[in-house]
């Protein structure tokens, strides 16, 4: 009986099996609980959240089933054999020519008609046999995009692994995790994303506008081979690259949403806090924290100044302080 090995990790509660074990062919397929396993990324391994209850090997083939004529009439192999024996009783088989030799033209014509009338009949037959499930204990990556090259060459943490990551899928995932929603149309404004392409985010849109360049999108690493820790770092870099694009967009949206009047009031308040701080005398124990707070406050004020340098209320409040 054929068997398939599943690696199980009690820490992640994930199961992993070689994709090769689930490869189907034109006349056979592997069914997991009655369905074929999908592997669109052609990953060498497939991750399962639960151990399948049943796996079967299904094969389809044709089995001979008597003979049939043009009118759909069927006869069994025994009947066909008896008729053929009666027709050829006065003939002999020529081994050199590999054909029947008849004593009369009439017998030969009857034999030809018989062969033309009755053709071999086949019926399609599907068989299934169970596959044994064997569980072995190996750590499984909690990052689905990272899988070991060989299931039994070691654990995922100390063997060579493969990294397969779809840039577009990761971009959409990060957008949704950051609170962005897919736009109803590509030019929709607001905190929306839009992406039609399935393999890259070069032409993705955030808030209705293109959000990245050829240089940025080309830095994404979709396919790599290395240790688990190396590939984990690459995955973190990919997430970081996408987050930078999303952060840039969100910052711009927030900047545009903050009115000059509101910004002016905030800066006026912060200058007032700074003025009050200058009147406080810090002792030796609190001097360091006091100085850090003053520097932090000044940096935040400078950031707001860059956002609304033209704000007249802000200019007035700065002059007054």
Beta strands, then each sheet from edge to edge (+ up, - down):
strand 1: 3-9
strand 2: 14-18
strand 3: 28-32
strand 4: 35-36
strand 5: 45-48
strand 6: 55-68
strand 7: 74-75
strand 8: 92-94
strand 9: 99-101
strand 10: 119-130
strand 11: 132-137
strand 12: 146-148
strand 13: 161-164
strand 14: 181-182
strand 15: 192-194
strand 16: 205-206
strand 17: 209-210
strand 18: 223-226
sheet 1: 5+ 2- 1+ 11+
sheet 2: 4+ 3- 6+ 7-
sheet 3: 4+ 3- 6+ 10-
sheet 4: 8+ 9-
sheet 5: 12+ 13- 18+
sheet 6: 14+ 15+ 16- 17+
end
